[in-house]
Amino acid sequence: MTVEPPRILLIDSYDSFTLNLAALCRASIPNCIIHILKNDELSFQELKSVIGHFSAIIVGPGPGSPSIDNDIGVVRYLWTMDDSLTLPIFGVCLGLQSLCVTFGAQLRRLHVVKHGQVSHIRHVDCDLFQGIGTVRAVRYHSLYVIPSVKGEIEELAWADDEDNGQVLMACRHKTRPYWAVQYHPESACTNDPGAQVLCNFWKLAQTWSKVHGRQQRPWDTTLRNVGRVWPSIPPTSILPPLTQPKLKVTTRTLALPHLDAIYISEILGASHEDAPFVLLDSAASPGRFSIIASLLPSSLQVTYRIGDDAVRLIQGPMTLHESCPDGVWSWLANFMSSRRAIGGDPGVPFWGGLIGFISYEAGVNSLAIPVHQDIDVKHLQHPDINLIFVERSVVLDSINGVVYVQSLIAEDDNWLSETVRRLKHRVVFRSPAVVPKSSDTSVTYPNQGHYIARIKCAQEYLFSGDSYELCLTAHTHVSTPRIADDDERSSSWERYKILRKLNPAPHSAYLRLHPSTFLSSSPERFLSYSRHPNTTCQLRPIKGTVKKAPGITRAVAEQALAGSKKEVAENLMIVDLIRHDLHCVIGEDVQVKQFCRVEEYETVWQLVSVIEGRPENPDEGNLGWRVLERCLPPGSMTGAPKKRSVEILRSLEDTERSVYSGVFGYWCVSGGGDWSVTIRSCFKYDEDHVKKGEEKWVIGAGGAITALSDPDAEWDEMMIKLQSVLRAFGVSSAK
């Protein structure tokens, strides 16, 4: 007789840590099969009909309150099921609160919320905590429960807070097989004993089932609507099979240690304002490779706006629209699958492919959150996806002083030879970057009172349990007179050179892709993925920055960043969110390779973590793009849980973020890719200066709002971030 593996039903209340809990379940319950079900996906009547096919239920964490039906969904019915349906249940955070409130506990707000903070957990050393030593666990909650003294809930563990007093951390039902913890055993910073409670739950569950004669019913293959089995590939896109490479890369390699990206860019046309141009510029340490495209009049530009049913293809004077019935991500995957290439230098990250930007709203749309756009002005807005296919490129290795001249075009020796010749002989004069005068430049800042009021409103959402962290942002608008076309120093390229000089960054960029011009000095890599096979995905969230100044040594920066409870908590929340996003595509193999390490950059010290994932199927060739689609918008620009946080932020912010808070980078024909977060950047709509005689630039800035945030300090921090870009317009101080 075939023995059924244990099936675990994990109920997801739209949290951003759910798959971390699923991974812990897989590690704690041998050979288990996990079904993940949204808390509103089935009615309780529908759930009752399938509950016998499961060995246990895990009630995961989530935003909101156990007393609000829309927040808790079907969970509220689980605790009072008929005895004939009863099975072991383990709750986490919201799950514990729901269990206790159902049986008479009082629900209250903490005096000081605990979001991303580690606490020592005092426990009974039996039951869930049998054989477990010292527990240090991460907490994400603003609500807590006080069980009735003579009620049905038995307390098992507590945290003793200076600011909140004794807070319940674990409990069980006295007669039913229900256990729960308030802390997050799945968090990256909960220690092993804290995570071991899930192993103990499974032992208790097996014992209870054996004593009560409960057996999991064999799975019925006709049951197709009971969540989704994890790990599995989410059905977010229809992806093409990998095809045999159709292109071959031709490369010329030069040792030219004195060249820089600016010189190469001007050779390849950066100064010609009317033509498209793209540069991904490692302008500061720890950046290494800069990618400069040599675009043709026939280079294919791909644009897309949310809500359209077709992509727009621009090639010279021709514009076509091509339907994307399966969505823009599937269209892009098919496009690149037919353009795979071989033969490039394996040490060079980019051989050719798509370069450009993806807006914040493109990621919001992927969360199934409506993006409201004014149809009358939609054609006057920046595309949500704006990419160009690069066939000729020059890649500069700034560390080794090596230049790679590359082409995907067959028999392109003439261009390769001519480009090599031009690089060897300095034939252009490079004008110096001159900071413009600001007398004719006007800046419209966000309203300070309004922004601070929004911070306080955001904190109220944090206190109520709707979010752990909210990245609140606003736009600043810069108007500067249009200067004659023959004055090159007034061009966007000249402005980029000023920005690069004043604020060099490892993920700088200059993208001139009509109708958008984009300048960036971003310090933050979002996602990189190596080429197939054996793809590794890496995300490097930054939360915590100290500007370099006299007396700000590494030791001082370490204390200000790694020694700050607030900064570490902000970073941890995004680390746990990113782990969840990666688990969705990768499966189980997701690891935190670096947590909250202080890294030195050209002008700042930053608190950086590194999360990596490898797919279970090493032959998965579309992995990078599936991860990119799933992880947008960047968690460092939203907060956690991501979906609820984005919904809240859309109610707090006055405008769409557009290009700001999205990502920019490349998708290589080899299958690799590298994308950075759009911060410390500015962008303009190219038609504005034509219509009104002036250039209108937009700069986005903001910050992660937590329960520990000081509203005035958050305003000051936003203004400091703005200044890093405003100086390129000759604005010396933000007001």
C-alpha positions in Angstrom: 0.0 0.0 0.0 1.3 3.4 -1.0 1.8 5.8 2.0 0.5 9.3 1.4 3.1 12.0 2.1 1.7 14.5 4.7 -0.2 17.4 3.0 0.0 20.7 4.8 -2.5 23.5 4.0 -0.8 26.9 4.5 -3.4 29.7 4.6 -1.9 33.0 3.3 -3.4 36.2 4.5 -1.7 38.2 1.8 1.6 38.4 3.6 5.1 39.0 2.2 6.7 36.3 4.4 4.4 33.4 3.6 6.8 31.4 1.4 9.5 31.8 4.0 7.2 29.9 6.3 6.5 27.4 3.6 10.2 26.7 3.3 10.5 26.2 7.0 7.6 23.8 6.9 9.4 21.8 4.2 12.5 21.7 6.3 10.6 20.7 9.5 8.0 18.2 8.2 9.8 15.5 6.2 8.5 14.9 2.6 5.5 17.1 3.1 3.5 18.6 0.2 2.4 22.2 0.8 -0.8 23.7 -0.6 -0.9 27.5 -0.3 -4.4 29.0 -0.2 -5.4 32.6 0.1 -7.7 33.3 3.0 -10.5 34.4 0.7 -9.9 31.9 -2.1 -12.5 29.3 -0.9 -15.6 29.7 1.2 -15.6 27.8 4.5 -18.2 25.4 3.0 -15.8 24.7 0.1 -12.9 24.3 2.5 -14.8 21.8 4.7 -15.2 19.5 1.8 -11.5 19.1 1.3 -10.0 19.5 4.8 -9.9 15.7 5.3 -7.2 15.4 2.7 -4.7 17.4 4.8 -2.6 16.3 7.8 -2.5 19.8 9.3 -3.1 23.5 8.7 -0.7 26.3 9.1 -2.3 29.7 9.5 0.3 32.2 8.3 0.9 35.9 9.3 -0.7 38.8 7.5 -1.5 42.5 7.8 -4.5 43.8 9.7 -6.5 42.6 12.6 -8.1 39.3 13.6 -11.3 41.2 14.3 -11.7 42.4 10.7 -13.3 39.8 8.5 -11.6 41.0 5.3 -8.2 40.7 7.0 -8.7 37.2 8.4 -11.0 35.6 5.8 -11.8 31.9 6.2 -9.4 31.5 9.2 -12.1 32.8 11.6 -14.1 29.6 11.1 -11.3 27.1 11.6 -11.0 27.3 15.4 -14.7 26.3 16.0 -15.0 23.5 13.5 -17.1 20.4 14.3 -15.1 17.7 16.1 -15.5 15.5 13.0 -13.4 18.0 11.0 -10.9 19.0 13.7 -7.2 18.6 12.7 -3.9 20.0 14.1 -3.4 23.7 13.4 -0.4 26.0 13.9 -0.8 29.7 13.8 1.8 32.4 13.3 1.4 36.1 14.4 -2.1 36.9 13.0 -2.8 33.2 13.4 -2.1 33.4 17.1 -4.2 36.5 17.5 -7.1 34.9 15.7 -7.0 31.8 17.8 -6.9 33.7 21.1 -9.6 36.3 20.2 -11.9 33.4 19.1 -11.7 32.0 22.6 -12.2 35.3 24.5 -8.9 37.1 24.6 -8.6 40.8 24.6 -7.0 42.4 21.6 -4.9 45.5 22.3 -2.3 47.7 20.7 1.3 47.6 21.9 2.6 50.8 23.5 5.7 50.5 21.3 5.3 48.3 18.2 7.8 45.6 17.3 8.5 45.5 13.6 11.7 43.6 12.6 13.0 43.6 16.2 14.6 40.6 17.9 13.4 39.6 21.4 14.5 37.1 24.0 11.6 34.6 24.4 10.9 33.1 27.8 9.1 29.8 27.5 7.8 26.8 29.5 10.4 24.3 28.2 7.8 21.7 27.3 5.1 21.2 24.7 6.0 23.4 21.7 9.3 24.2 23.4 10.3 20.7 24.5 14.1 20.4 24.3 14.5 23.9 23.0 17.1 26.2 24.5 17.4 29.9 24.4 15.0 31.5 21.8 15.8 34.8 20.2 13.1 35.6 17.7 12.0 38.3 15.3 8.7 40.0 16.0 6.4 41.8 13.4 3.4 43.0 15.3 1.6 46.1 16.7 -1.3 44.2 18.2 -1.2 41.7 21.1 -3.6 39.5 23.0 -4.4 39.0 26.7 -6.1 35.6 27.1 -8.9 35.1 29.7 -7.6 33.8 33.0 -10.2 31.1 33.1 -10.4 30.6 29.3 -9.4 27.8 27.0 -6.0 29.2 26.0 -2.9 28.0 27.8 0.1 30.3 27.7 3.5 28.8 26.7 5.9 31.7 26.1 6.4 35.4 26.7 8.6 38.4 25.8 9.4 40.8 28.6 9.5 44.3 27.0 10.7 47.4 28.8 8.1 49.4 27.0 5.2 46.9 26.8 5.6 44.7 29.8 4.9 41.0 29.4 3.6 40.0 26.0 2.3 36.6 25.0 4.5 34.9 22.5 3.1 31.3 22.3 0.1 29.4 23.4 -2.1 26.3 22.8 -5.7 25.4 23.2 -6.3 23.3 26.2 -8.4 20.6 24.6 -8.1 21.1 20.8 -4.9 20.5 18.7 -4.2 24.1 18.2 -0.9 25.8 18.8 0.4 29.2 17.8 3.3 31.7 18.2 3.3 35.5 18.0 6.8 35.8 16.8 8.0 34.8 13.3 9.9 31.5 13.3 10.6 31.8 9.6 12.5 35.2 9.8 16.1 35.3 8.8 17.1 36.5 12.2 15.1 34.1 14.4 17.6 31.6 15.8 17.4 27.9 15.3 15.7 27.1 18.6 13.0 29.6 17.7 12.5 27.9 14.3 12.5 24.4 15.9 8.9 24.9 17.3 7.6 23.8 13.9 9.3 20.4 14.3 7.8 20.1 17.7 4.4 21.1 16.4 4.6 18.3 13.9 5.5 15.7 16.6 2.5 16.9 18.7 0.3 16.9 15.6 1.2 13.3 14.8 0.7 12.2 18.4 -2.8 13.8 18.5 -3.8 12.3 15.2 -2.7 8.8 16.3 -4.5 9.0 19.6 -7.7 10.3 18.0 -7.6 7.9 15.1 -7.4 10.7 12.4 -5.9 9.7 9.1 -5.3 11.9 6.1 -7.5 10.9 3.2 -5.9 10.0 -0.1 -5.6 12.9 -2.4 -8.3 13.2 -5.0 -6.7 14.2 -8.4 -10.0 16.0 -9.3 -9.3 18.6 -6.6 -7.8 21.4 -8.7 -8.8 24.5 -6.8 -7.2 24.0 -3.4 -4.5 26.7 -3.6 -1.3 25.9 -5.4 1.3 23.4 -4.6 4.6 24.8 -3.5 7.4 24.8 -4.7 6.1 25.1 -8.2 6.4 27.6 -11.1 3.7 30.3 -10.6 1.4 30.7 -13.6 2.3 34.4 -14.0 3.5 34.2 -17.6 3.4 31.9 -20.6 7.1 31.4 -21.2 8.6 30.0 -24.4 10.9 27.0 -24.5 14.6 27.8 -25.0 15.6 27.7 -28.7 18.9 27.1 -30.2 21.0 30.3 -30.3 20.6 32.1 -33.6 23.2 34.9 -33.1 26.9 34.8 -32.6 28.9 37.4 -30.7 32.1 38.8 -32.3 34.5 40.5 -29.8 37.6 42.6 -30.1 39.6 43.0 -26.8 41.8 46.0 -26.1 44.0 46.9 -23.1 43.3 50.6 -22.8 43.7 51.5 -19.1 43.3 55.2 -19.6 39.9 55.2 -21.2 36.8 56.0 -19.3 33.1 55.6 -20.0 32.5 59.3 -20.8 35.1 59.3 -23.5 33.8 56.1 -25.0 30.2 57.4 -24.9 31.1 60.6 -26.8 32.8 58.6 -29.5 29.6 56.6 -29.8 27.2 59.5 -30.1 26.2 60.6 -26.6 26.5 64.3 -27.5 23.9 64.1 -30.3 20.8 65.0 -28.4 18.3 64.0 -31.0 19.4 60.4 -31.4 18.7 57.6 -28.9 21.6 56.6 -26.6 22.1 54.3 -23.6 24.9 54.0 -21.1 25.0 51.8 -17.9 27.8 53.4 -16.0 29.8 51.9 -13.1 30.9 55.4 -12.1 32.2 54.5 -8.6 33.4 51.6 -6.5 32.3 48.8 -6.2 31.1 49.0 -9.8 33.3 47.4 -12.4 31.7 47.1 -15.9 30.3 50.0 -17.9 28.1 49.2 -20.9 27.9 51.7 -23.8 25.7 51.0 -26.8 26.5 52.0 -30.3 23.0 52.3 -31.7 22.0 52.2 -35.3 19.2 54.2 -37.0 17.5 50.8 -37.3 17.9 49.8 -33.6 14.6 48.4 -32.4 12.9 50.3 -29.5 10.2 48.5 -27.5 7.7 50.5 -25.4 4.6 49.5 -23.5 2.1 51.3 -21.3 0.0 49.6 -18.6 -3.5 48.8 -19.9 -2.4 48.5 -23.5 -3.0 45.2 -25.3 0.0 45.7 -27.6 3.7 46.7 -27.5 4.9 49.5 -29.6 7.9 48.8 -31.9 9.9 51.7 -33.2 12.5 51.2 -35.8 13.8 54.4 -37.4 10.8 56.2 -39.0 8.6 53.1 -38.7 6.2 52.4 -35.8 4.3 49.1 -35.4 2.0 47.7 -32.8 2.2 44.0 -31.9 -0.4 42.3 -29.9 0.6 40.7 -26.5 -2.4 38.6 -25.6 -0.5 36.7 -22.9 0.9 39.9 -21.3 3.9 42.0 -21.9 6.3 39.8 -19.9 5.5 36.8 -22.1 6.0 38.9 -25.2 9.4 40.0 -24.0 10.4 36.5 -23.1 9.4 35.3 -26.6 11.3 38.2 -28.2 14.5 37.4 -26.3 14.2 33.7 -26.8 14.4 34.2 -30.5 17.6 36.3 -30.1 19.7 34.1 -27.9 23.4 34.3 -28.7 26.7 32.3 -28.2 30.3 33.0 -28.5 30.8 36.0 -26.3 33.6 36.4 -23.7 32.3 34.6 -20.6 33.9 37.2 -18.4 31.9 40.0 -19.9 28.4 40.4 -18.4 26.7 41.9 -21.4 27.0 40.7 -25.0 24.1 42.6 -26.4 20.3 42.6 -25.8 17.7 44.9 -24.2 18.7 48.0 -22.2 16.2 50.4 -20.6 13.9 51.0 -17.7 10.7 49.6 -16.2 8.4 51.8 -14.2 7.2 51.4 -10.6 3.6 51.0 -11.9 4.6 48.1 -14.1 5.4 46.2 -10.9 2.2 47.5 -9.1 0.2 46.1 -12.0 1.8 42.7 -11.6 0.5 42.7 -8.0 -3.1 42.8 -9.4 -3.5 46.3 -8.0 -5.4 48.6 -10.4 -3.3 51.4 -12.0 -5.5 54.3 -12.8 -4.4 56.3 -15.8 -6.0 59.3 -17.5 -6.7 58.0 -21.0 -6.7 61.6 -22.4 -3.1 62.2 -21.4 -1.8 58.6 -21.4 0.1 59.2 -24.6 1.9 62.1 -23.0 3.3 60.0 -20.1 6.4 58.0 -19.9 6.1 54.4 -21.1 6.0 51.8 -18.3 8.5 49.7 -20.2 11.0 51.5 -22.4 13.8 49.2 -23.9 16.1 49.2 -26.9 17.7 46.2 -28.5 21.5 46.7 -28.6 23.4 44.9 -31.3 26.7 46.8 -31.1 28.3 47.7 -27.8 31.5 48.6 -26.0 32.0 47.2 -22.4 34.6 48.8 -20.2 36.2 46.8 -17.4 37.4 49.8 -15.2 39.3 47.6 -12.8 41.5 45.8 -15.3 41.5 48.6 -17.9 40.2 46.3 -20.6 37.7 47.3 -23.4 35.5 44.8 -25.2 34.1 45.9 -28.6 31.2 43.6 -29.5 28.7 43.0 -32.3 25.8 40.6 -32.8 25.7 41.5 -36.5 27.2 39.0 -38.9 30.2 40.1 -40.9 30.5 43.4 -39.0 34.3 43.6 -39.2 34.3 47.1 -40.7 32.5 48.6 -37.7 34.6 46.6 -35.2 37.8 47.7 -36.8 36.8 51.4 -37.1 35.6 51.4 -33.5 38.9 49.9 -32.3 40.8 52.5 -34.3 38.8 55.4 -32.8 39.2 54.1 -29.3 43.0 53.8 -29.7 43.3 57.4 -31.0 41.6 60.2 -29.1 39.9 62.1 -31.9 37.3 64.1 -29.9 37.6 66.9 -27.5 35.6 66.3 -24.3 34.2 69.4 -22.8 34.4 69.6 -19.0 31.4 69.1 -16.9 30.4 72.6 -15.7 27.9 73.1 -13.0 25.2 75.5 -14.4 24.0 78.6 -12.6 20.7 78.2 -10.9 19.3 81.8 -11.2 16.9 80.8 -14.0 16.1 77.4 -12.6 13.0 77.0 -10.4 12.3 74.1 -8.1 8.9 73.0 -6.8 9.4 70.9 -3.6 6.7 68.8 -2.0 4.7 70.6 0.6 6.5 70.1 4.0 3.4 70.1 6.1 1.5 67.9 3.8 4.4 65.4 3.6 4.8 65.2 7.4 1.1 64.7 7.8 1.3 61.8 5.4 4.2 60.3 7.5 2.0 60.5 10.6 -0.9 58.9 8.6 1.5 56.1 7.5 2.5 55.5 11.1 -1.1 55.0 12.0 -1.3 52.2 9.5 1.8 50.7 11.2 0.2 51.0 14.6 -3.0 49.3 13.4 -1.1 46.3 12.0 -1.7 47.0 8.4 2.0 47.3 7.5 5.4 46.9 9.1 7.1 49.6 7.0 5.9 52.0 4.4 8.3 53.7 1.8 6.6 57.1 1.4 7.8 59.2 -1.5 7.1 62.4 -3.4 8.1 64.2 -6.6 10.1 67.4 -6.9 9.8 69.3 -10.1 12.6 71.3 -11.7 12.1 73.8 -14.5 15.1 75.1 -16.3 15.1 77.3 -19.5 15.8 75.6 -22.8 19.1 76.8 -24.2 20.1 76.9 -27.9 20.8 73.4 -29.4 24.3 74.4 -30.4 25.2 74.9 -26.7 26.2 71.3 -25.8 26.7 72.0 -22.2 23.0 72.6 -21.8 22.1 69.1 -23.2 20.9 66.3 -21.0 24.3 64.6 -21.7 26.2 67.5 -20.2 23.8 67.5 -17.2 24.5 63.8 -16.7 28.3 64.4 -16.7 27.7 67.0 -13.9 25.6 64.6 -11.9 28.3 61.9 -12.4 31.0 64.2 -11.2 29.1 65.5 -8.2 27.5 62.2 -7.1 29.5 59.2 -8.6 27.6 56.0 -8.1 28.2 52.3 -8.9 24.8 52.1 -10.8 24.8 55.3 -12.7 23.0 55.5 -16.1 22.2 57.8 -19.0 19.2 56.6 -21.1 17.9 58.7 -23.9 15.0 56.7 -25.2 12.2 58.9 -26.7 10.0 60.2 -25.2 12.0 59.8 -22.0 15.4 61.0 -20.9 16.7 59.5 -17.7 19.8 60.3 -15.6 20.7 58.2 -12.6 23.3 58.1 -9.9 21.8 55.1 -8.1 23.8 53.3 -5.3 21.5 50.3 -5.2 21.5 47.1 -7.3 18.1 45.5 -7.4 18.6 42.1 -9.1 21.3 40.4 -11.0 21.1 36.9 -12.5 23.9 35.0 -14.1 23.6 33.4 -17.6 22.2 29.9 -18.2 23.0 27.2 -17.1 23.3 27.2 -13.3 21.8 30.6 -13.0 22.2 32.3 -9.6 19.9 35.3 -8.7 21.2 37.9 -6.3 19.4 40.8 -4.7 21.3 43.5 -2.6 18.8 45.7 -0.7 20.2 48.8 0.9 18.5 50.3 4.0 20.6 52.6 6.0 23.0 55.3 4.7 25.6 57.6 6.4 27.2 60.3 4.3 31.0 60.5 4.4 32.4 63.5 6.2 35.4 64.3 8.3 35.4 62.1 11.4 32.9 59.6 9.9 35.2 56.6 10.1 34.2 53.0 9.5 33.8 52.5 13.2 31.4 55.5 13.4 29.4 54.3 10.4 29.2 50.8 11.9 27.8 52.2 15.1 25.3 54.5 13.3 24.1 51.7 11.0 24.7 48.2 12.2 24.4 49.4 15.7 21.0 51.1 15.1 17.9 49.0 16.0 15.9 51.1 13.6 18.2 50.7 10.6 18.7 46.9 11.1 14.9 46.4 11.5 14.3 48.3 8.2 16.9 46.2 6.4 15.6 42.9 8.0 12.0 43.6 6.9 13.1 43.9 3.2 15.4 40.9 3.5 12.5 38.7 4.7 10.3 40.1 1.9 12.9 39.4 -0.7 13.3 35.9 0.5 9.6 35.3 0.1 9.6 36.8 -3.5 12.6 34.6 -4.5 11.0 31.5 -3.0 8.0 32.1 -5.3 10.1 31.4 -8.4 13.3 29.7 -7.1 11.8 27.1 -4.8 13.5 26.2 -1.6 17.2 27.2 -2.2 17.2 30.8 -1.0 19.9 32.0 1.3 21.0 35.2 3.1 24.6 35.4 2.1 25.2 38.7 3.9 23.1 40.5 6.5 23.5 44.1 7.4 27.1 44.6 6.5 28.4 48.2 6.3 29.9 48.8 2.9 32.0 51.7 1.8 31.0 53.7 -1.3 32.5 56.7 -3.0 30.5 59.3 -0.9 28.6 57.2 1.7 28.6 54.2 4.0 25.6 51.9 3.4 24.0 49.0 5.2 23.7 46.2 2.7 22.4 42.7 2.7 22.7 40.0 0.0 20.2 37.3 -0.7 20.8 34.6 -3.3 18.7 31.9 -4.9 19.4 28.9 -7.2 16.6 27.1 -9.1 15.8 23.5 -8.4 15.9 22.9 -12.2 19.4 24.0 -13.3 18.2 24.0 -16.9 15.7 26.7 -16.3 16.6 29.3 -18.9 14.0 31.9 -18.2 14.7 32.2 -14.5 16.0 35.7 -14.4 13.0 37.3 -16.1 10.6 35.3 -14.0 12.3 36.5 -10.8 12.3 40.1 -12.1 8.6 40.0 -12.9 7.8 38.5 -9.5 10.0 40.8 -7.4 8.7 44.1 -8.9 8.2 46.7 -7.6 11.4 46.7 -5.5 10.6 45.8 -1.9 13.0 48.5 -0.7 10.6 51.0 -2.3 7.3 49.7 -1.0 7.6 48.2 2.5 6.1 45.0 3.8 3.8 43.2 3.4 4.2 44.4 -0.2 0.6 44.2 -1.6 -1.1 45.9 1.4 1.8 48.5 1.6 1.5 49.4 -2.0 -2.3 49.8 -1.6 -1.8 52.1 1.3 0.9 54.1 -0.4 -1.3 54.7 -3.4 -3.8 56.4 -1.0 -1.1 58.5 0.6 0.9 59.7 -2.5 -0.6 62.3 -4.8 0.8 61.1 -8.2 2.0 58.0 -9.9 5.7 57.4 -9.3 6.3 56.7 -13.0 10.0 56.0 -13.7 11.0 56.7 -10.1 11.1 53.6 -7.8 11.2 51.3 -10.8 14.3 49.6 -12.2 16.7 50.1 -15.0 19.3 47.8 -16.5 19.7 45.1 -19.1 18.6 41.7 -20.3 21.5 40.0 -22.2 21.2 37.7 -25.2 23.1 35.1 -23.1 20.3 35.0 -20.5 21.9 37.1 -17.8 20.7 40.4 -16.5 21.4 43.2 -14.1 18.9 45.8 -12.8 19.3 48.7 -10.4 16.7 50.6 -8.3 15.7 54.0 -9.7 16.7 56.3 -6.9 19.0 59.4 -6.9 17.7 59.9 -10.4 15.8 62.4 -12.6 13.9 62.1 -15.8 12.0 64.3 -18.2 9.4 64.0 -20.9 11.1 65.1 -24.1 8.1 67.0 -25.5 7.9 69.4 -22.6 10.7 71.7 -23.7 9.4 71.8 -27.3 6.0 73.0 -26.2 6.9 75.4 -23.4 10.4 76.5 -24.2 11.9 74.9 -21.1 13.0 71.6 -19.7 10.9 70.0 -17.0 12.6 67.4 -14.9 11.2 65.2 -12.1 13.1 63.9 -9.1 11.6 61.4 -6.8 12.7 61.0 -3.2 11.4 59.6 0.1 12.2 57.2 2.9 11.1 54.1 4.8 8.6 55.1 7.5 8.6 52.8 10.5 7.0 53.1 13.9 10.3 54.5 15.2 10.5 57.2 12.6 10.6 60.9 13.6 8.5 62.8 11.0 10.7 65.9 10.9 13.8 63.7 10.6 12.2 61.8 7.7 11.5 65.1 5.9 15.2 66.2 6.4 16.4 62.8 5.1 14.3 63.2 2.0 15.7 66.7 1.3 19.2 65.3 1.7 18.5 62.7 -0.9 17.1 65.3 -3.2 20.2 67.4 -2.9 22.3 64.6 -4.5 20.5 65.2 -7.8 19.6 68.9 -7.5 23.2 69.9 -7.5 23.4 68.9 -11.1 20.9 71.8 -11.8 23.1 74.3 -9.8 20.8 74.2 -6.8 23.1 74.3 -3.8 20.6 73.6 -1.0 17.1 72.3 -0.7 14.6 74.5 1.1 
